[in-house]
């Protein structure tokens, strides 16, 4: 091993220099963490051989016991850094055994490089002493001068292009390397929090964690992930908590080349984790926008303060469960957010999480009086920190869906988006509720398309865009959006339900019955819903009239328990029975059913709009006429 520092290793476009602890690609340094470098060096020295996991861990961590996940993380980082060779990764995994470096490695010595360099110098000297040395010298000066000007121009052009192209970023799920970690919430929560911080860079589009979460554990290249998410840059990282200490590692990747641009670690106490997140976001911002990044690039900086470590973990668990969007997970989220604010009553973000959990809880009927509780939590959050976007978004939902105070709702939605332009939920609520229900459908489409850019793989965002198309009577685009969502998840109920509305509106009854059948398995047990077979029989017997009559009788029976009276009113309006349609609309008004807010743009109620009763209802609801 005496010549370790004198040997260099070349493979593909890379050169590995053990003495200088340096990896070069096309003579340009490639940043690597020390342990990742050690892992690569051990594999390169045994290229095309299998290195057992235990042996590799002993080489990289000779005097320390570490979990196998640390090695796996190093391999993951190296694969991302090196890219592929001959269609496959440089590092192959042999399941249950270890790893193998697959590329041919050329071992060279520093001495040979010096000799090669001296040889090139000798040629130049010989030319210098030739009879034409003056002409050569003049030519060289001219060529070098032109080349220098061209290089400067090219560098400036590349720099400008590089700065211009970095317009979007995705944070991939952080890997939790904590030795005692038994849950995913720490890594997922850290990812979510960093997205919120980076969204403060006003000119940067930050992809939602709901879309980037699908790449957890993925072996796809940065180029492929960037293409699928529409992201120019990726942030990858790990988080590791040991006792009261936490370490965050981040790295920045250019998706056009899959090359690592920058990497850094942040260490501190758990109580200071918010400071570490803020530092990481600012450093990443500086890498994207250059060292001249100034405070205006973060126009709405969040307040950063020490946080109770247990409260922080409870808050992260709450966010983790809230994102799952199920009856059981929402109940768990409420418990965790309440625990967080009990432990740290000055924790504004935890109150905002609680407010949003109460808003969502109303859809799942898991909390009594959820809207007033949401308002109280959101207002408490903003009293501690007025810059928390999600608290403003929750207030927007409260004023819109509970108080029918559309002017105040619009202010809160817009404030949320001003603070965090990458908040997909706030943008969706603003477009799907405020803009759509008040009749600003073209604006709603633009906002939902923006939300879709931020969350390109989200089923609910895609289906919500379809919903806006539905109310514009653009049924073809509505159906296209629903089919796009179902191509990702054939069991996504909201897309099936949306398709039934579009097919019913277009009188495509056979397709309507087929989609209705697809939703049957989600009907509440013993709820009394009419079966698809009965609808099919009614349609075969009496055509359109028979199907609508069967559906109407069933909905009238169910409306008080399971369905909104609005659906019954729509069917009566479609059949030309205005009196019965208004009867059911009044029933919805007395019940304070917020689904009624859609009446201004509902295409199924178009026949009622010239009736004075319709204008009176709009006036009482406070909707613009």
ABEGO torsion letter per residue (X at the ends): XAAAAABBBBBEABBBBAAAGBBBBGGBBBBBBAAAAAAAAAAAAABGBBBBAAAAAAAABAABBBBAAAAAAAAAAAAAAAEBBGGBBABBBBBGAEBBBABBBBBBBAAAAAAAAAAAAAAAAAAAABAAAAAAAAAAAAAAAAAAAAAAAAAAAAAAAAAAABABBBBBBBBBABAABABAAAAAAAAAAAAAAAAABAABBBBBAAAAAAABGBABBAAAAAAAAGBABBBBBBBBBBEABBBBBBBBBBAAAGBBABBBBBBBBAAAAAAAAAAAAAAAAAAAAEAABBAAABABBBBBBBBBAAAAAAAAAAAAAAAAGBAAAAAAAAAAAAAAAAABAABAAAAAAAAAAAAAAAAAGABBGAAAAAAAAAAAAAAABAABAAAAAAAAAAAAAAAGBAAAAAAAAAAAAAABAABAAAAAAAAAAAAAAAGBAAAAAAAAAAAAAABAABAAAAAAAAAAAAAAGBAAAAAAAAAAAAAABAABAAAAAAAAAAAAAAGBAAAAAAAAAAAAAABBBGAGBBBAAAAAAAAAAAEAAAAAAAAAAAAAAAAAAABBAAAAAAAAAAAGBAAAAAAAAAAAAAAGBAAAAAAAABAAAAAAAABAAAAAAAAAAGBBX
